[in-house]
Amino acid sequence: MEVRPVRWDGDALVLIDQTQLPHRYVEVRYTSWQEVAEAIRQMVVRGAPAIGAAAACGLALAALQVRDESMRSFRAEWASAAEALARTRPTAVNLFWAIDRMKRVLETCRTPDEARRRLRAESEAILEEDVQANRAIGRHGQMLIPDGARILTHCNAGALATAGYGTALGVIRAAVEAGKRVRVYADETRPRLQGMQLTAWELVQEGIPVTVITDNMAGMLMCRGEIDAVVVGADRIAANGDVANKVGTYSVAVLARYHAIPFYVAAPISTIDLSVADGSGIPIEERAPEEVTHVGGARIAPEGVQVINPAFDVTPAELVSAIITEVGNALPPYTASLAELVAKRLGEDSGDGGTAG
Ligand code: MRU
């Protein structure tokens, strides 16, 4: 079964409700941008590229919802939907990338009808391009994975976190498709357990061997020589190669460096934010304390305890062995290599084949 967490069905946007996996596979239909914004906030849909794609589709729905036939009021009402969607989650830059892309389409539309048609087409293009980008990430990344590799991953950077195929899990899928034998170790990823509930679910569906570990077991496995590579996704990559990803990624990267294990980040170019010089400029989402104090709806912490819940952390570029993108693998120093890959992607989009590499 091909996992498509964000897809169109007629005029409805269909999302896999990721809050219910692995117990129940439920698809929910959405016909308003307000519902889509809430789905992003509640993490029905999550993962940087999937959030961006869902927001783009939400904006296509917004265009259907705006009844006004004057272009001026259409733009104003649509813009308030775009602003609200941009406030849902702050860290994954793909959200803002997708909204900007939709805004650029609207700028060149002359009538609401044209806008409705072209915004829907743009959202479909974003979905399709993301799957293609992930397959290309897989092709580039799998070359770094040796046969027999035991690979640690954190959180879920799989099909569920994208429009399909996945970034970090895309690399693993591509290695398997290339005939390599792999075993995946999935960090459970507290507090929301995306590793245990989503990564493990995806890999089990596909028959890729997966072992779930609690987050505090990674060091012990590395020390015993049982991990050959780490592959993770990213929510935002700064111009210098600092990587924001699910909280706990930094600890894994430090452990990997100590044990001389390669630490790879797989992400599409849309996750690279050259406007942010380094990781200190990346906003880190703080989520509700209940995600930490409760598991499965039951309180596990004493009343009265202080809690922090940063959803992401920043891994410094110096701990990253390579950044795998759809246009190739960036190596240190990242300031130069990322700028080159971004220019190459822009060149491909504008049809001149790129300015680099
Ligand atoms: O809070 P989440 O579940 O949206 O966080 C997801 C991650 O941190 C992923 O690793 C990242 O978005 C990359 S997804 C290809």
Boltz pocket constraint, residues with backbone or C-beta under 6 A from the ligand:
constraints:
  - pocket:
      binder: B
      contacts: [[A, 46], [A, 47], [A, 48], [A, 49], [A, 92], [A, 154], [A, 155], [A, 156], [A, 157], [A, 158], [A, 161], [A, 162], [A, 166], [A, 167], [A, 168], [A, 194], [A, 232], [A, 233], [A, 234], [A, 235], [A, 245], [A, 246], [A, 247], [A, 266], [A, 311]]
      max_distance: 6.0
